[in-house]
Amino acid sequence: MLFLLAAYAAVAAAVPWWQPRLGRAVWAVAALVPLATVVWAATRAASVLDGGEYRETLSWAPSLGLTVDLRLDPLALLMLWIVAGVGVLVLLYCRYYVEQDAARQAALLLAFAGAMTGLVLADNVFVLYVFWELTTVASFLLVAGRGEGEEERRAARQALLVTAAGGLVMLLGLVVLGQTAGTYRISAILADPPRGGAVSAAVVLVLIGVFAKSAQMPLHGWLPAAMVAPTPVSAYLHAAAMVKAGVYLVARLAPALAEVAPWRPMVLTVGLTTMVLAAWRALRATDLKLLLAYGTISELGLLVTLLGTGTRTAALAGVVMLLAHAAFKSALFLSVGILDHRAGTRDIRELSGLGRRMPALFAVTVLAAASMAGIPPLVGYLGKEAYFDAFLHGTRLEGHEQLTVVLVIGSALTVAYAARFVQGAFGGRPGEAAHRAERPEPGFVAPVAVLAGAGLALGVGYPGTAALATAYADVYPPGPDGPYKLSLWHGFTPVLGLSALTLALGGLVHLGRRSLPALPRLPDVQRVFDRTVVGAGGLASAVTRHTQVGSLPLYLAVLLTTVVVVPGAALVAGAPPLGSPRPWWSPAEPFLAVVVLVASAAAVGTRHRLTGILLAGAVGYGVAGVFLVRGAPDLALTQFLVETMTLVVVVLVLRRMPARFSPGRTRPRVRLIRAAVAGAVGVFVTGFALVASAARTAPAISSGYARHMEEAGAENIVNAIIVDFRALDTLGEISVLLVAAAGVVSLVRVDGRRRANPSDAGQGGLFPTAHWDEPAGTWLPGAHERPGGERSVLLEVATRLLFPSILVFSLFLLFSGHYRPGGGFAGGLVAAQAFVLRYLVGGRADLGAAVRVPAGVVAGVGLLLAAAVGLFPLVLGGTPLESAVVTLHPPVLGTVKFATSLFFDVGVYLLVVGVVLELLSAVGVSLGQEMATADDAEQGGPR
């Protein structure tokens, strides 16, 4: 199962590269993956239908409970055949339908098929949710296309907002459900269903997500709007697969939750209301796709009702109708695509006589519509007989007679719009659309024929359909009259009478539709959605106008005040006694404290930016000194290096800013408020540190790390934590660091226009004053970048002498970090400062001479190396980010012992160096522009 998911992802990623070489054959290649899924599922069918199941688990972070659990059981098998089987036919159909952007659509359809496969196989609520949202993203991209049309963008945005919002609500319900059950494995929840008030709340939340995904009223407006998507997308996502995700989740959870108080009333009320009202709305549609869209909403309401009722016969009927709907509705959508493709329209008012023009398509479409109407011997008839029996005889639910009446009304309306579809698409005398329509190729009609024929095969071969349906339905106890069995003939029974009644009533509604009173309009959900979006935008604008006033000091004051008031109040209310904390642990600490306090006070009072930055650096160095005397050399080393790097970068930035802070004087009242807030934050942080230290009751976690240091082959516990015990945290942090650096560089360079030679500003006699150490020649790199007066041969020579030594020292910190203070982060900072020194002394050209590889490549290689080292244990059957100790005995070096996490640390080293080089590159470009601009101004304009 994991291999299938990987195959979907790999082929979907490769399709855009294959398409230019394969042409239209790419659709057949893409169809091989879902076809392989169908075959694989068929090889497991006998065991699964006999009560067995298949499981696979991928452990990502077992200690955190993060595992990918997959399970194939009868319900998953049924959905897998629907998703993969219809997917094969839709992809083959696209060979004739899709004329532009084939690579993108093939890749997205295949990615969607993989996401749906993962969804139906998931046995973990979080894995299910991830694939649930992946189907939402795929739907958004397929409906929006390239984003060139306003209607497509609007429909895609609406579908994304509704289904993603419902998904978030559902996630909350699943978390509550899993927390109450004590497990997030779905099979375990079903085996021992939880009960209680929290479960009732979880049921409501989960069903809201289900109703949004499966377009149940009043959350259905996104599905008709999504009909702007290409017809294969509508057939696959919005008829056969994605909209059934909610139905699938109802079927999956109903055996455990159907008896929970809110479940059955919500499912029956929403499902039956949707079934009737959406079918009523379908009778008004003149666009064939819109008619089928409302018909789909109606039938999804029926499926939610049947699979959520929680009885055996209803579940049996639901599974049969699930199969039937996937076959006939996808066939009908694909037939509309052919009509639209060949006749140029799908408006009932413009179509006439196409049945004679396209007899083969007419025949298979009638077959599919007959299954939708429930005409024997098709599978739709099997399902209709079963659901009438489910509510007439198969349950003792209160009010089941009234529910049966509603089912009869909904089924009759289904017959009516099925007849209207066939007559509107193919009936009448040949008109203009029929005369200009070209007959479709046999390969174009073949997928429709296969799907329509499947409805006939599943009906005539009802024993096989019964075997698939009962394997799921048998999780429920038999009904009052014993287990219901699927059959095309049960004799002359009330159920047969109801079935015949729906056909007669549906035919009368269709024939007398013109003479009947005008159908009342239902509330326009689309208008409600549009007004809600507009209202939300207006509310956001109003709130923004009153809260985002453009004052950074005000924002900071509000945030810091909130930090002091909210957690501070809790701290005061529940603070344990502090005991007698020692004022200091070393005689050096008071001196360092005085340095930090004096530098802080001076930084507040200074009016010069450079002075303020230097004083802030002094505060950082003082804190680093405290770390050092308290026995944390790693932390002190990192603090020293970070403070030094920060000072250099900020000073470079300050060259483009005024020397003094804003000249406007702040009112005393405002300054007093700021001082009060700052003092309150200081008191809060101090109190929090003291309380947290006094509140510890359990042993420090470091003792546990210390016990496992030997396994990591480390003697430095700090480095072992960073690259071994908490390597996942480190990987996330360096990823964020790289992303942040890319964002900073992009912001610095925005609207920046590089000159051909901005360094030319250093020539032309602007600096006539000579210095004793001014170079007479231009043999150093970057000689034209800066005026001679700004360069020093002594400094450059000294820098070139020190540069290799600093790099060697950085490598020493890198390789020794597992045993003594250092590591990849500290080593990377030291190496980066070597490059900073080259830049400060020799300029960009000298830095370029020292670094021949682009900075982005260095950073990217570092991140890829760290990620690859973390994932490599999976290849050997281990867990991600697992490390091992390797001992080698080379003939010359003797015994060499190292941990594989060293290579992870090398990735951190490279990423830090690359990020600093990226920042230097951005700052250097900006400084070059500033210098060129100043020189241009001095000479009266650009040269």
N, C-alpha and C positions, 0 to 999 in steps of 0.2 A: 504493500500500500504506500509506503514511503517512496518506493521507487516510482510508482505511478505519479505521485505528486511532483517528484523531481523531473520526470519526463515531461509533464505539462509545462513546468517552468522553463526547462531547457529548450524545448522546441518552440515555445512562444517567444523566447528571447532570440532564437536563431532565425525565425521566419522572415523578419525584415531583411536579413542578409541573403536568404535563399530566393526570395521572390523575384529580384531582377534576373536571376539565372533560370528559374523554373517557369516563370510566367504564370499562366492560369493553373498549371499543374501543382502550384504550391498549395492549393486547396485540398487536393487529394493527399498530399504529403501530411498536411496538418490533420486531416481526418484519420490518419493512421493511429494517433495517440488515443482518441476516444474509442476507436475500433478495438485497439488492444485492451482497453478497459472493459469493453463489453465481453470480449473473449475471456479475459482473466476472471471476471465475475462469473461467467458461465462455468468455468472449471471448478469454482467453489460453491456453485448453487446447490448441488445435491447435498453436501454436508450441512450447509447453512439451513436449508429448508427442512432438514431432518432434525433440527434443534441445536446444531453446532454453531460456532462462531470463530472468527479469526481476529487476533489481536496483534498489534505491533506498538512498541513504545520507543520513543527517542528521548533519552534523559538529557535535558539541557543543563539544569542546575538542580540536582536532586535534593540538596539540602534546603532549597527554597521551595521545593514542590513544583518546580517548573519542568514539566514533561509534556511531550507531544504523544498523546494516547489516541490510537485509532482502533476502531472495531467494526467488523463486518458482520451484521446480523440480518434477519429477513427484511426489516424495514430499510436498512442501508443498502441491501442488495437491490431492492425494488427501485429506490431512488437512483442508485448508480446506473442501472439499466436505462432509466428515463433520461438522466442527464447525458450519459455517454451515447446512448442510442440515437436520441434526437440530435445530439451534437454532431455525430457523423453525417447525418442526412442534411443538416443545415449547412455544414461546411461544403459538402458536395454541391448543394444547391447554389451556394455563393459563387461557384465557378461560372455560372451563367448570369447571375444577377449583378454581382459587384463589378463595376467597370473602372472605378477610380479608388486609389488609396487601398489597394488590396492587401498590401503588406501589413499596414496598421490594423485593419479590421480583422485579418486572420489571426494576428498575434493576440489582439484583445479578446476575440472569441475563444481562442484556445486558453488564454489565461483565465477567463471567466469559467470555462469548463473545469479547469484545475481547481479553482476556488470552490466551486460547487461540489466537486469530488471530495475535497478536504472537509467541507461543511458536513456532508452526510456521513462521512466516516469518523468524524471527531467524537471522542469519548471523554472529552474534557471541556468544561464550559468556557474556559478562556480560549482554547484552540477553536472551538465552535464560533466564538465571537470574532476572532481574528478573520476567519474565512468568511463569516457573515458580512463583515465590513469590506472585505476584498471584493465580494460580489457587488456591493454598493459602488465602490470605486470603479470597477469595470463597467457597470451600467452607466455611470456618469460619463465616462470617456466615450462609450459607444453611442450614447444619445447625443452628446455634444458634438461629436465628430471633431473636425479641426477648429471648431468654435467660430466659424465664419458667418453663421446665420443667427440672428437674434432669437428666433423661435426655438432653435435647437439649444442655444445656451440657456434660455429661460426654462425649458422643459427639463434639461439636465440638472440645473440648479434646484428646481423644485423637487425632483426625485431624490437628489442628494440630501437636501434639508430634511425632508419628511422621513426617509428611511434611516438616515444616520441618527436623527434625533430619537426615533423609535428604538434604534439599536442601543443608544446610550441608556435609555430607560430600561430596556431589556437587560443590559449588562448589570445594572444595579440590582434588578430582580434575581438574576442568576447568582450574583455574589451573595445576596441574602440567603438564597436557597442553599447554596453550597456551604455557607457558614453555619446555617442551622443544621444541615445534615452532617457536618463534620468532614465532608469530602467534596471535592470539585469534580470527581469522576462521575460521569452521567450514569453509567451502568450501576455504580454503587448507590447513587441516589434512588434509582428505580428499584433496586433490590430492597432497600430499607427506607421508604419514603418518610420524610420528616413531617411533623404536624405542629400546629401552634399558630399564634397570631402573626408571627413573622412570616410564616409560609403563606398565609393568606395575602399579606402585602406583596410578597414576592410574586405570587400568581398574577395579581393585578398588573404589576410592572412588566412581567414577561409577556402577558397577553397584549399589552399596549404595543410592545415591539413587534409582536406577531401581526397585529392588525395593520400596523404601518407598512410592514414588508409585504404582506399579502393583499394590500389595497382594500381593506375592509372599510365600510362607511363608518364615520365620516372622513377617514384618512385616505380615501381612494383617489383623490383628484390628480395625483402625480401620474397614475397609470394611463389615463386617456391622453394627458399632455405628452407622455413619452412616445406616443404613436408617430411623432415626427421622425423617429429613428428609422433607419432602413428596415425593410420588412423582415429580413432574416434575424435581425436583432430582436424585433418584436416577437417573432415566432419562438425564438429560443429563450430569451431572457424573460419576456413579459407574458409568456403563455405557458411554456413547458418547464422552465427551470427556476429562475430567480424568485418569481412570485410564489413558488411552491416552497421556498425556504421556511416561511412562516407556517405553512400547512404541515411541513415535515416536523417542525419543532413541536407543534400541537400533538401530532401523532406520537412523537418521541416521549413527551412528558405526560400525556393523558393517562397511561396506566398507573402512574404514581400520584397524579394531582387531580384527577377528575372528581374525586370525592371531596376535595377542599372547597369550602363554602362558595367563594366567588367564581370558581372556574366554570361550572356548568351554566349558571345564569348568563355570564358574560358571553360564553361561546355560542349558546343557543340564540340569545337575543341579537347579538351583532351579526352572526352568520346568517340567520334566516332573514333578518331585515335587509342585509346586503343582497342576498339571493333574489328577493322579490323586487326591490327598488332598482337595482342595477339592470335586471332583465326588463323592467318597465322602461328604463332609460334607453336600452338598446333598441327598442321599437321606434324611437324617435330619430335615431342616427341615420344619416344619408351617406356618410363615408363608411365604406366597408370595413376599414381598419378600426374606426371608432365603434362601429357596431360590435365587432369582435372583442374590442377592449372592454366594453361594458358587459358583454357576455362572459368574458373571462372573470371580471369582478364578481358577477353573479355566481358563477360556478365555483370560484374560490370561497365564497360565502357558504355554499353547500358543502364543500370539502372541510372547511373549518367546523361546521356543524356536525358532520358525520364522525370525523376523527377525534373531535373533542367531547363527544357525548359520553364516552366511557363505557360502552356496552359492546359485546362481541359482534352482534349483527351489524350495528352501526359502523364499527371499525372495519368489518369485512366489506361493507358497501363502500366505505371511504377509500379503501385501498383499490377496489375495482374502479371507482370513479377517478381516482388519481391516475391510474393507467389509461383509462379511456380519455380523460381530458388532455393528457399529454399527447396522445395520438391524434385525436380529431382536431384539437384547437391549433396545434402547430401545423397540421395539414391545411387547415382553412386559411391561416395567415400566409403560408407559402403560396397558396393558390391566389390570394389577393395580390401578392407580389408579382406573380406572373401576369395577371390581368393588368396591373398598373404598368408593368414593364412593356407589355406588348400593345395595350390599348391606349396608354397615356393618361388614364384616369381610373379612379376607384370610386367615383361618385355614382350612386345608384341612379340618380336622375339623368345621367349621361350614358350609362351602360344599357345595352339592349341587344339581344340576339347572339350573344357570344357563345351560347351553348351549341349552336350549329357551326360556328366558326372554329371552336376548340372542343370537339366532342370528347376527346380523351380526358382533358382537364375537367370538363363538365361531369363526366362519369365519376371520377375519383373524388371530386368535391361533393357531389351528392352523397356518395358513400360516407364521407366524413361527417357531413351535416346530419345524415340519418342517425349516426352514432350519437351525435350531440343531442338529437331529439329523443333518443331512447327507443329506436325502432328495432325489433328483432330481425335477425339473430346477432346483432352487433353487440359489442361489449358495453356500450352505453345502456342498452336494454337490461343487461345483467345487473349493472349497478343500480338502475332505477328500481327494478324489482326488489333488490336487496334493501335499499333504503326505505322503501315503503313498508316492507315487512319489519324493518328495525323499529319503526315508530308505531306500527299498528299492532304487532304481536311480540316483538323482541325486547320490549322494555316495560317496566312498570313506572316510568317517570310520570310525575303528576302533570296532567295536561297534555299527554301524548296525542290525544285525539286532535286538539287544536294545532299541535305541531305538524301532524299529518296533513291537515287542511292547508297549512302554509306551504308545505312541500308540494302539494298538488298544484297550488296557484303558481309557485315558482317554476315547476316543471312545465306547466301549460304555457307560460310565457316563454320558456326556453324553446319549446316547439314552434311558437309563433315567430320568434326572431330567426330561428334556423330556416324556416320556410321563406321568410322575407329576404334572408341573405341569398339563398339559392335563386329565387325569382329575380331579385334585384341585380344579381351578378350575371345570370345567364339567360333569364327568361325574355319573352317578348320577341318582336320581329327585329331582324338585323338593322341596326342603326349606323350612324356615322362612325362611332367608335368600333363597331364590329367590322366595318368595311376597311378601316385603316389598320386594324390589328393583324399582326403576323402570328402564324401558328408557332407555338413554342417547340423547341427541340425536345426529342424524347428524354434526353438527360435532364432537361429543365423540369419536366413533369414527373420524372421517376421518383424523387424524394417524396412528393405529395402522394403518389400512388402507394409507395411503401408504407407511409404513415396511415393512410386510409385503409390499406389492406390489413395493417396490424389490428385495427379495430374489428375487422371481420374475423381475423384469425383468432384473436383473443375471445371473441364471442362464441364462435363455432367450437373452438378448442377450449371450452370452459373448464374441463378438468385441470388443465395446466394452469389456467388463471386462478382456479380455486386453490391449487396447491401453493401458489405464491401468496395469495391473499390470506389464507387460513394460517400460514406460518406466523404471520404477525397477529392476526385476530385472536389466536388461541391464548394470548396472554390474558384475555378477559374470560370470566366464567361464562358458561352457556346461558342463553336467555331462558325465560319462563317456559317456553315450549320446546326446549332442547336446542342443540346447535343448528343453525341455519346452514343449508348447503346450496351452493350456486348451481343453477340449472336453467336451461332455456324453457323448460316446461314444468310447472308445478301443479298443473291442473287448473280447473276453473275456480279461482280463488278470489277473495276480495282484492288482493294485491293486483291480480291481473286486471280486474275491473278498474282499479285506480289508474293503472298504466294506460289502459285504453281511454279512460276519461281524459287524461292529460293530452293525448294525441287529438282527441275530438275537440276539446276546448281550445287547444293551441291552433288547430286548423280554423276553427270559427273566428278566433281573434284575428288571425292573419287575413282571412277572406273578408271579414267585416270591418277591417281596420279603418277603411276610408269612411264608412258610414257611422262608425262609433263617434261619440263626442270627443272633442279634442282632449288629448291626454294632458293632465295638469303638469306643469313644470315643477320639477323638484328643486330644492334650494341649490344654488350654484356654488359648489364647493370651491371652484377655481377663483371666483370673486372673493370669497372669504379668505382664501390663502393670499391673494394679491393684497387685500386690505391689511391683513396681518403683517405681511412683509413691510408694507409702507409704514404702518404704525410702529413697528419695531425700529425701523430706520429713523423715524421722527423722534421716538423716545430716546434712542441712542444719541442723536444730535443734540437734543435738549439737555441730556445728562452731561454730555461732553462740554457743552458751552458753559455749564456751571461748575464743572469740576476741573477741566483742563484749561487753566487760566494762563499757562505759559510761564509759570514761575517755578524754577527748580528748587529754590529754598523753601517755598511753600509745600511742594510735594514731599520733600524730605522731612519737613516739620510734621506733616500729617502722618507719614509712615512711621517715623520714630515715636511720635506720641502714641500711636496705636500699639506699637511694640511695648512701650512702657506701661500703658494702661491695662491692656488685655492680659498678656502673660504676667505683668507685674502684679496685678491684683490677685491672680491665682497664686503667685509666688508668696505674697504676703499672707494669704489665707491659709495656705497649706505648708508653710516652710517648717521643716524640723529644726530643733535646736542646733546651733552651729558648733557648740562645744568651745574649744579654745584653739583656734587655728594659729599656727606659728606665724609671726610677722615676716620672717624671712628664714631661708635655709642656708644662706651663704653671706659672708660679710660684704661681698661685692654687690649683692642685690639692692641695698639701699642706695648706693652710688648710682647704679643703673636706673633705679626708679626716679632719682632726682634728674638724671639726664633726660629720661622720657618725659617727665612732667614739665621741665623747663622748656624743652624743645616744642612740646605741644602748645604751651602757653605762648611762646614766641611765634609759632606758626599762625596762631589765631590773630595775633596783633600786627603781623607784618603787612605791608602794603605792596610789596614787590613779589611778583610771581616766582621768580627764580629763588629768592630767599625762602619763600614758603615751601617750595618743593624740596629744597635742601634740608630744611628743618623737619619736614615730614619724613625724609630719608633718615635723619638722625633718630627720629622716634623708632623707625623700623630697625635700625641697627641696635638701638638700645634693647628692644624686645628680643632681638636675636641673641644679644649678650645674656639676657635672662635665660633663654633656652639653653645656652651653652653651660652656664654655671649650674643649671638644674639637671644636667646630665642628659641632654638631648642634642648631641652633636649633629645628627642628621638634619633635624629640624632647624638648628641654628645655621648650618651650612646653606640649606635651601633658602632660608630667610635672607641671609647675607647676599646670596646670588640674585634672588628676585628683587631685592631692594636696589642693588646696583644696576640691574637691567632696567628697572622701572625708571630710575633717575636718568639714565642715558636717553631712553626713548622719550620721556616727558620733556627733558631739556631740548631735545631736537624739535619737538613739537612747539615748545615755547618760543623758538626763534621766529615763528610766524605770528606771534601774538604780542599785544602791547606789554611793555615791561612792568607796568603797574596794574593793579586790580581796578575795577570800575571806579571812575573818579567820583561818582555820585555818593553822597554821604547817606548812610542808613540811619533812620530815625532811632533815637535811644530806646523807644518802646519796643521796636522790632528786634533790636540787638539784645535787649533784655530777654525777650521771648526765646530767641535762638539760644542764648546762653543757658536759660532754664531747661530747654529741651535737651541740649547737649549734656548738661550736668545730670539730668534725670536718667538719660541713657547710660551714662557712666556708672551711676549708682546701681541701676538695674543689672547691668552686666556683671559688676563686682558682686552684688548680692547673689545673682544666679550662680556664679562660679563657686562661691562659698557654700551655698545651699546644695548644689549638685555634688560637691565633694563630700559634704557631711551626710548626704542622703544615701550614699552607696551602702548596700547591705550584702550584695553578692560579691564574690571575688572578681577582680578585674579580668576582663577578657584577654588581656595580654598574657596571663598565666597559661591560658589554653593555647594561645599561639606559641608560647615558649616550649610547651610540651611537644609540639609537632614540628619544631624547627629542624630537627634531625632528618625528618622525612623530606623536607624541602632542600636539604643539603646546605643550609644557611647558618651563619653565625650572627648576622645582623638582623634582628627581628623586624626593624622598620622596613628594610628592603624586601624581606620575605613576605611581609603583609602586602606590600605594594604590588609585587610581581607574582605572587603565588596565592596567598590566602584570600586577598581581595582584588585579584587580577581583573575580575569583571568590572569592578568600580573604576579601576585604572583605565581599562579600555574605553569605557564610556566617557571618562574625563578627557582623555587625549582626543577622542573624536569630537567632543564639544570644543576643545581648544582649537582644533584645526578648523572647524566650521566658523568659530568666532573670529579667528585670524583672517579667514577668507572674507568674512563680512566686513571686518575693519579695513582690509586692503581695498575692497570694492568701494567703501564709503570715501576713503581718502582719495581714490583715483576718479571718483565720479566727476564728470564734466571736465576732467583734466585733459589737456591737449599738449602732447609732448612736442617740443621744438626739435628741429633737426639737429641742432647743436647748441643746447642751452648753455653749455660750458664756454661758448665763445665769449660770454660776458667777461671772462677773465683776461681778455686781450684788448689791445688798443690803447694802452697808456693810461688806463683808469687808475692804476696804482703805481705811480712813478717812483715812490720811495723804495730804495734798495735796502736790503738787510744783509748782514754778513753771512747768514746761512741760506740765503735765497739761491736756489739751484740755477746754474747758468745754462744747463742743457735741458733737454726734454726726454731724458732717457727713462724716467720713472713713468709707470702707468698713470693715466689721468693727468698728465702735465697741463693739458689745456682745460681741465675741468674747473680749476680754481686759480685765482691770481697767485702769482709767486709769493707775495707777502703772506699768504695764508698757509704756506707749506714750509716744512722744516725737514731738511735732509737728516738731521740727527734723530728726530722722532721717527722718521720713516725707517731708517736703518735699524734703530732700536726695536721698532715694532716687528720688522721682519725677522730679527733675531729671537724675539720673545714668542712670536706666533707659533712656531713648531713646538716649543716647550709647553705652551698653554694647551695645545691640542693633545700632546702626550699626557699631560696632567689630567685632562678631561677623560681620556681613555683609561687612565689609571682609576679614576673615580668610577667609571662605568664598570670595569671588570672586577674591581675590588668591592663593589657595593654590597655583594652578598655576604661579605665577611667583616667589613668595617664601614665606617661612615662613607656614604657616596651613593652611587646608583645611576640609572639612566637619566633621570630628571636632572640631578645635580651635574652630572657629566655633560649633559646637553647644554645646560646653562653656561658652564665654563667654556665649552667650545664656542657657543654663540657669542660670548663676550670677547673671545679672540677675534671673531669676525667683526664684531662691533668696533674693536680697536683698529683693525685694518681700515674700516670705513671712516672712522673719525679722523685718522691721520692721512690716509691716502685717497679718500673719496670713493665714489662708486666704481670707477675704473679699476682701482687697486683691489677693491672687494671682488669685482668680477674676475680679476686675475687669480684670486685665491679660490674662488668657487666657480668651477666650470659647469656645474649642473644646475638647472633652474631650481629655485627655492621650492616651488610647488612640487616638483618631482621628489626632492629630498623628504618633504613632509609626507607626501602620499606614500612613498615607499616605506617610511616608518610606520604609518598606520596599517598598511597592508601586511607588513611583516608581523606586527603585533597580533593582528587578527588571524593571520595564517598560523602562527605559532599556537594561538588559542584554539583553533579548530583542528589542528593536525591530530591531536589525540583521538578524534572521532574515527579517523582512518584506521587506527590500530585497535579500535573497539573500546577506547577509554571515554572519559567525559571531557567536555570542553574545558580549556584552561588548566588542565591537569599537567603537572610537571613531574619530571623524573630526574634522578641523579645518575650521571654517566661517569664512569671511571675508565680511562684509557691508559695504556702503557706503551707509548711510542718509544722507539729504541734510543732516541737521543735525549728527549725531554724527561724521561722517567715516568712517573705517575702523574696523570692529569685528571683532575676531578672537577666536574662542573655540573650545574643544574640546567636543564633545558629552558627554564624560565629566563636564563641569561639572554636568549635570543629575543624574548619579549621585551627585556630591558633595552636591548639594542634598538628595537623599534621605537621605544619611548625616546631614546637618545636622538635618533634621526628626526623624529617628529618635532622635538623641541628646537633642534637646530634649524630645521626647515621653516618653522613658524617664525622664528626670530629673523631669519633671512628675508622672509616675505614682508615682515613689518619694516625692516630696514629698507627694502626695495621701495615700499610705498612711501616711507618718510623721505628717502633720498630723492625720489622723483618730485615730490612736493617741494622740497627745498630747492631743487634745481630750478623749478618753475618760478619760485619766489625770487631767487637770485636773478634769473633772467628778466623777470618783470621789473625788478628794482633797477637793473642796469638800463633797460629800455627807457624807463622813466627819466633816468639821469641824462641820457643822451637825446631825449626828446622823441622817443618812439622806437619801435622795433626796427632792427637792422635787416 
